[in-house]
Amino acid sequence: MTVTVEWTATALLNLVDILDYVREQSPQGADTLAVEIQAKTGRIAADPKLYRTGRVRGTREAVVTENYLMVYRVAGDVVQILNVLHARQQWPTRKGRE
């Protein structure tokens, strides 16, 4: 079963920020990370329940690399990528903290 994958605006903005940051350090590293994210997105589309249950109810989390993860939600035949985060980021965020 293959589903449709949709990216939220938040996820896309965070992805761009992450890739820009990594690109400053290592252009090749940014390209590698982008390929890994694309590959994980394809695996999610093919099998939405492949990755672990998320820390927020109704979500799942795919570890992209040891430093980055994708948070997503499955709704029928649609998967929404909700966020791309650095592994050290507080997730979910606590009230009053970013």
mmCIF file of the C-alpha atoms, coordinates in Angstrom:
data_MODEL
# 
_entry.id   MODEL 
# 
loop_
_atom_site.group_PDB 
_atom_site.id 
_atom_site.type_symbol 
_atom_site.label_atom_id 
_atom_site.label_alt_id 
_atom_site.label_comp_id 
_atom_site.label_asym_id 
_atom_site.label_entity_id 
_atom_site.label_seq_id 
_atom_site.pdbx_PDB_ins_code 
_atom_site.Cartn_x 
_atom_site.Cartn_y 
_atom_site.Cartn_z 
_atom_site.occupancy 
_atom_site.B_iso_or_equiv 
_atom_site.pdbx_formal_charge 
_atom_site.auth_seq_id 
_atom_site.auth_comp_id 
_atom_site.auth_asym_id 
_atom_site.auth_atom_id 
_atom_site.pdbx_PDB_model_num 
ATOM 1  C CA . MET A 1 1  ? 0.000  0.000  0.000  1.00 0.00 ? 1  MET A CA 1 
ATOM 2  C CA . THR A 1 2  ? 1.448  3.331  -1.035 1.00 0.00 ? 2  THR A CA 1 
ATOM 3  C CA . VAL A 1 3  ? 0.075  6.523  0.443  1.00 0.00 ? 3  VAL A CA 1 
ATOM 4  C CA . THR A 1 4  ? 0.292  10.177 -0.483 1.00 0.00 ? 4  THR A CA 1 
ATOM 5  C CA . VAL A 1 5  ? 2.876  12.158 1.474  1.00 0.00 ? 5  VAL A CA 1 
ATOM 6  C CA . GLU A 1 6  ? 2.180  15.805 2.285  1.00 0.00 ? 6  GLU A CA 1 
ATOM 7  C CA . TRP A 1 7  ? 4.633  18.156 3.970  1.00 0.00 ? 7  TRP A CA 1 
ATOM 8  C CA . THR A 1 8  ? 3.347  20.822 6.351  1.00 0.00 ? 8  THR A CA 1 
ATOM 9  C CA . ALA A 1 9  ? 4.684  24.365 6.034  1.00 0.00 ? 9  ALA A CA 1 
ATOM 10 C CA . THR A 1 10 ? 6.444  23.952 9.394  1.00 0.00 ? 10 THR A CA 1 
ATOM 11 C CA . ALA A 1 11 ? 8.198  20.783 8.258  1.00 0.00 ? 11 ALA A CA 1 
ATOM 12 C CA . LEU A 1 12 ? 9.334  22.379 5.003  1.00 0.00 ? 12 LEU A CA 1 
ATOM 13 C CA . LEU A 1 13 ? 10.636 25.496 6.755  1.00 0.00 ? 13 LEU A CA 1 
ATOM 14 C CA . ASN A 1 14 ? 12.526 23.417 9.301  1.00 0.00 ? 14 ASN A CA 1 
ATOM 15 C CA . LEU A 1 15 ? 13.938 21.202 6.563  1.00 0.00 ? 15 LEU A CA 1 
ATOM 16 C CA . VAL A 1 16 ? 15.233 24.227 4.631  1.00 0.00 ? 16 VAL A CA 1 
ATOM 17 C CA . ASP A 1 17 ? 16.771 25.686 7.812  1.00 0.00 ? 17 ASP A CA 1 
ATOM 18 C CA . ILE A 1 18 ? 18.456 22.384 8.667  1.00 0.00 ? 18 ILE A CA 1 
ATOM 19 C CA . LEU A 1 19 ? 19.837 21.869 5.161  1.00 0.00 ? 19 LEU A CA 1 
ATOM 20 C CA . ASP A 1 20 ? 21.091 25.474 5.033  1.00 0.00 ? 20 ASP A CA 1 
ATOM 21 C CA . TYR A 1 21 ? 22.850 25.026 8.383  1.00 0.00 ? 21 TYR A CA 1 
ATOM 22 C CA . VAL A 1 22 ? 24.434 21.720 7.377  1.00 0.00 ? 22 VAL A CA 1 
ATOM 23 C CA . ARG A 1 23 ? 25.421 23.176 3.980  1.00 0.00 ? 23 ARG A CA 1 
ATOM 24 C CA . GLU A 1 24 ? 27.412 25.933 5.757  1.00 0.00 ? 24 GLU A CA 1 
ATOM 25 C CA . GLN A 1 25 ? 29.447 23.227 7.483  1.00 0.00 ? 25 GLN A CA 1 
ATOM 26 C CA . SER A 1 26 ? 29.565 20.702 4.650  1.00 0.00 ? 26 SER A CA 1 
ATOM 27 C CA . PRO A 1 27 ? 27.891 21.013 1.236  1.00 0.00 ? 27 PRO A CA 1 
ATOM 28 C CA . GLN A 1 28 ? 28.345 17.282 0.681  1.00 0.00 ? 28 GLN A CA 1 
ATOM 29 C CA . GLY A 1 29 ? 26.826 16.583 4.120  1.00 0.00 ? 29 GLY A CA 1 
ATOM 30 C CA . ALA A 1 30 ? 23.737 18.604 3.208  1.00 0.00 ? 30 ALA A CA 1 
ATOM 31 C CA . ASP A 1 31 ? 23.359 16.676 -0.047 1.00 0.00 ? 31 ASP A CA 1 
ATOM 32 C CA . THR A 1 32 ? 23.718 13.365 1.801  1.00 0.00 ? 32 THR A CA 1 
ATOM 33 C CA . LEU A 1 33 ? 21.147 14.417 4.406  1.00 0.00 ? 33 LEU A CA 1 
ATOM 34 C CA . ALA A 1 34 ? 18.699 15.489 1.676  1.00 0.00 ? 34 ALA A CA 1 
ATOM 35 C CA . VAL A 1 35 ? 19.060 12.079 0.004  1.00 0.00 ? 35 VAL A CA 1 
ATOM 36 C CA . GLU A 1 36 ? 18.486 10.307 3.342  1.00 0.00 ? 36 GLU A CA 1 
ATOM 37 C CA . ILE A 1 37 ? 15.347 12.368 4.009  1.00 0.00 ? 37 ILE A CA 1 
ATOM 38 C CA . GLN A 1 38 ? 14.052 11.593 0.531  1.00 0.00 ? 38 GLN A CA 1 
ATOM 39 C CA . ALA A 1 39 ? 14.720 7.879  1.079  1.00 0.00 ? 39 ALA A CA 1 
ATOM 40 C CA . LYS A 1 40 ? 12.926 7.868  4.463  1.00 0.00 ? 40 LYS A CA 1 
ATOM 41 C CA . THR A 1 41 ? 9.981  9.696  2.912  1.00 0.00 ? 41 THR A CA 1 
ATOM 42 C CA . GLY A 1 42 ? 9.752  6.980  0.258  1.00 0.00 ? 42 GLY A CA 1 
ATOM 43 C CA . ARG A 1 43 ? 9.853  4.247  2.910  1.00 0.00 ? 43 ARG A CA 1 
ATOM 44 C CA . ILE A 1 44 ? 7.128  6.022  4.881  1.00 0.00 ? 44 ILE A CA 1 
ATOM 45 C CA . ALA A 1 45 ? 4.979  6.199  1.737  1.00 0.00 ? 45 ALA A CA 1 
ATOM 46 C CA . ALA A 1 46 ? 5.442  2.470  1.156  1.00 0.00 ? 46 ALA A CA 1 
ATOM 47 C CA . ASP A 1 47 ? 4.851  1.436  4.784  1.00 0.00 ? 47 ASP A CA 1 
ATOM 48 C CA . PRO A 1 48 ? 3.543  4.232  7.043  1.00 0.00 ? 48 PRO A CA 1 
ATOM 49 C CA . LYS A 1 49 ? 3.754  2.121  10.207 1.00 0.00 ? 49 LYS A CA 1 
ATOM 50 C CA . LEU A 1 50 ? 7.372  1.122  9.624  1.00 0.00 ? 50 LEU A CA 1 
ATOM 51 C CA . TYR A 1 51 ? 8.805  3.597  12.126 1.00 0.00 ? 51 TYR A CA 1 
ATOM 52 C CA . ARG A 1 52 ? 8.324  3.962  15.868 1.00 0.00 ? 52 ARG A CA 1 
ATOM 53 C CA . THR A 1 53 ? 5.303  5.387  17.612 1.00 0.00 ? 53 THR A CA 1 
ATOM 54 C CA . GLY A 1 54 ? 5.867  9.067  18.334 1.00 0.00 ? 54 GLY A CA 1 
ATOM 55 C CA . ARG A 1 55 ? 6.117  10.822 21.665 1.00 0.00 ? 55 ARG A CA 1 
ATOM 56 C CA . VAL A 1 56 ? 3.028  12.848 20.753 1.00 0.00 ? 56 VAL A CA 1 
ATOM 57 C CA . ARG A 1 57 ? -0.201 10.857 20.491 1.00 0.00 ? 57 ARG A CA 1 
ATOM 58 C CA . GLY A 1 58 ? -1.133 10.046 16.914 1.00 0.00 ? 58 GLY A CA 1 
ATOM 59 C CA . THR A 1 59 ? 2.369  10.592 15.505 1.00 0.00 ? 59 THR A CA 1 
ATOM 60 C CA . ARG A 1 60 ? 5.247  8.424  14.379 1.00 0.00 ? 60 ARG A CA 1 
ATOM 61 C CA . GLU A 1 61 ? 8.963  9.215  14.237 1.00 0.00 ? 61 GLU A CA 1 
ATOM 62 C CA . ALA A 1 62 ? 11.526 8.144  11.659 1.00 0.00 ? 62 ALA A CA 1 
ATOM 63 C CA . VAL A 1 63 ? 15.171 8.527  12.609 1.00 0.00 ? 63 VAL A CA 1 
ATOM 64 C CA . VAL A 1 64 ? 16.874 9.917  9.503  1.00 0.00 ? 64 VAL A CA 1 
ATOM 65 C CA . THR A 1 65 ? 20.400 9.981  10.923 1.00 0.00 ? 65 THR A CA 1 
ATOM 66 C CA . GLU A 1 66 ? 21.679 9.935  14.481 1.00 0.00 ? 66 GLU A CA 1 
ATOM 67 C CA . ASN A 1 67 ? 21.129 13.715 14.528 1.00 0.00 ? 67 ASN A CA 1 
ATOM 68 C CA . TYR A 1 68 ? 17.811 14.197 12.710 1.00 0.00 ? 68 TYR A CA 1 
ATOM 69 C CA . LEU A 1 69 ? 14.323 12.768 12.810 1.00 0.00 ? 69 LEU A CA 1 
ATOM 70 C CA . MET A 1 70 ? 11.052 13.252 10.963 1.00 0.00 ? 70 MET A CA 1 
ATOM 71 C CA . VAL A 1 71 ? 7.754  13.424 12.821 1.00 0.00 ? 71 VAL A CA 1 
ATOM 72 C CA . TYR A 1 72 ? 4.690  12.386 10.857 1.00 0.00 ? 72 TYR A CA 1 
ATOM 73 C CA . ARG A 1 73 ? 1.015  11.470 11.187 1.00 0.00 ? 73 ARG A CA 1 
ATOM 74 C CA . VAL A 1 74 ? -0.921 8.842  9.251  1.00 0.00 ? 74 VAL A CA 1 
ATOM 75 C CA . ALA A 1 75 ? -4.500 9.749  8.309  1.00 0.00 ? 75 ALA A CA 1 
ATOM 76 C CA . GLY A 1 76 ? -6.032 7.073  6.106  1.00 0.00 ? 76 GLY A CA 1 
ATOM 77 C CA . ASP A 1 77 ? -4.124 7.045  2.827  1.00 0.00 ? 77 ASP A CA 1 
ATOM 78 C CA . VAL A 1 78 ? -2.325 10.323 3.553  1.00 0.00 ? 78 VAL A CA 1 
ATOM 79 C CA . VAL A 1 79 ? 0.855  10.814 5.558  1.00 0.00 ? 79 VAL A CA 1 
ATOM 80 C CA . GLN A 1 80 ? 1.605  14.309 6.802  1.00 0.00 ? 80 GLN A CA 1 
ATOM 81 C CA . ILE A 1 81 ? 5.225  15.130 7.575  1.00 0.00 ? 81 ILE A CA 1 
ATOM 82 C CA . LEU A 1 82 ? 4.757  17.425 10.570 1.00 0.00 ? 82 LEU A CA 1 
ATOM 83 C CA . ASN A 1 83 ? 8.323  18.328 11.429 1.00 0.00 ? 83 ASN A CA 1 
ATOM 84 C CA . VAL A 1 84 ? 12.001 17.655 10.856 1.00 0.00 ? 84 VAL A CA 1 
ATOM 85 C CA . LEU A 1 85 ? 14.024 18.069 14.034 1.00 0.00 ? 85 LEU A CA 1 
ATOM 86 C CA . HIS A 1 86 ? 17.524 17.846 15.374 1.00 0.00 ? 86 HIS A CA 1 
ATOM 87 C CA . ALA A 1 87 ? 17.648 14.942 17.816 1.00 0.00 ? 87 ALA A CA 1 
ATOM 88 C CA . ARG A 1 88 ? 18.709 17.256 20.662 1.00 0.00 ? 88 ARG A CA 1 
ATOM 89 C CA . GLN A 1 89 ? 15.670 19.499 20.273 1.00 0.00 ? 89 GLN A CA 1 
ATOM 90 C CA . GLN A 1 90 ? 13.054 19.227 22.984 1.00 0.00 ? 90 GLN A CA 1 
ATOM 91 C CA . TRP A 1 91 ? 10.177 17.304 21.423 1.00 0.00 ? 91 TRP A CA 1 
ATOM 92 C CA . PRO A 1 92 ? 7.447  17.741 22.160 1.00 0.00 ? 92 PRO A CA 1 
ATOM 93 C CA . THR A 1 93 ? 8.053  21.288 23.266 1.00 0.00 ? 93 THR A CA 1 
ATOM 94 C CA . ARG A 1 94 ? 7.058  22.206 26.774 1.00 0.00 ? 94 ARG A CA 1 
ATOM 95 C CA . LYS A 1 95 ? 4.621  25.078 27.242 1.00 0.00 ? 95 LYS A CA 1 
ATOM 96 C CA . GLY A 1 96 ? 6.508  28.334 27.396 1.00 0.00 ? 96 GLY A CA 1 
ATOM 97 C CA . ARG A 1 97 ? 9.627  26.838 25.799 1.00 0.00 ? 97 ARG A CA 1 
ATOM 98 C CA . GLU A 1 98 ? 10.652 26.774 22.166 1.00 0.00 ? 98 GLU A CA 1 
# 
